Amino acid sequence: MEAILSSTTLQLKPLYHPHHLSLSSPFSLSTHTVTTHRKLRKSSCQKVQPSLFVPLRVSANSQAAPASTEASTSSSVPSTMKAWVYGEYGGVDVLKFESSVSVPEVKDDQVLIKVAAAALNPVDFKRRLGKFKATDSPLPTVPGYDVAGVVVKVGSQVKGLKEGDEVYGDIHEKALDGPKQSGSLAEYTAVEEKLLALKPKSIDFAQAAGLPLAIETAYEGLEKSGFSAGKAILVLGGAGGVGSLVVQLAKHVFGASRVAATSSTGKLELLKSLGADLAIDYTKENFADLPEKFDVVYDAVGQCDRAVKAVKEGGSVVVLTGAVTPPGFRFVVTSNGSVLTKLNPYLESGKLKPVVDSKGPFPFSKVVEAFSYLETNRATGKVVIYPIP
């Protein structure tokens, strides 16, 4: 994810000065690519810096982008695609649907995926809000981390995947450090082979899309905390995207002796079905007052100051968001397809179950609504976008 898409960059002729171009311009940007490190304006004449270039290209259908020569090519892959794009940081109103974005080129170690489904994560809207713009890729951006789809083009150095393979993964190796400019909320996305795994046959594309970033975060957090068989864990936010998978991983993969988790009243039965031995209604009980203490507290909701009161001496508190109080620690996941491959047998057997929010999947036309719903922090499991045409 640290790499941005390669692109041919040509000097713009005076007639098509970059100050007169926007994402919706009738003039093709397929070979005249420009970028900016300042915010693009919301007006139809969005200003950009002519001296800088950006690889993400939005083009008119009349001038298709040249096809990549760096990969074995499927004749069915078009040169442009539909995608959601934002050219400035801000609320959901900055998201725009574009019908002629250039299909990303494929590097030697990448494959091109025809996207079937994608999923949203809190990092998606935090990135869109500009929370980590200092390390972000240049605008404009096609958002999206999680993907599930079919390989349609293969780079020359790809060894383990082939055209036709059904795959899933988090397309950004580092969540906050230089994520790709062209994400998964598009018809096609280019991804390094090492970030992907074959999709388990027992789950569909929508279910698979909801797993990668969340399950990798859940797994890495448990590993970093030193969690192992016979230990007890408390999961704060056990019905959320990451929390629902922490509960399952702790119980069915790591061999926890006891799993406790918090949720609102209506989600307590879900926690029990996922493997929680103790389901705590946070609207009625204060978990910090429990006489029972835990080897690990996995805080997915930003309550570290209270979480440390529930951990045993010498235990660990995994913190995903909010302030950190010792012995709490924060980490940012590194995407790795080998983790998905390792967990695939548990998904195939049904020991691990994807949890997709019941309000979804949201169709591709409803991405703005899906973002708005995610930002209420009320989702159960994952907010999924499916189908992607």
Secondary structure, DSSP 4 states (H G I P E B T S, - for coil): --SPPP----PPPGGG-GGG--TT-SS--SSS--BBSSPPPSSSS---BTT---S--B--TTSPPPPPSSEE--TT--SEEEEEEBSS-SSGGG-EEEEEEEPPP--TTEEEEEEEEEEE-HHHHHHHTTTTTTSSPPBSBB---EEEEEEEEEETT--S--TT-EEEEES-SBSSSS--SB-SSBSEEEEEGGGEEEPPTTS-HHHHHTSHHHHHHHHHHHHHTT--TT-EEEEETTTBTTHHHHHHHHHHTS--SEEEEEE-GGGHHHHHHHT-SEEEETTT--GGG-S--EEEEEESSS-HHHHGGGEEEEEEEEESSS---TTEEE---B--HHHHHHHHHHHHHTSS---B-TT-PBPGGGHHHHHHHHTTT--SBBEEE----
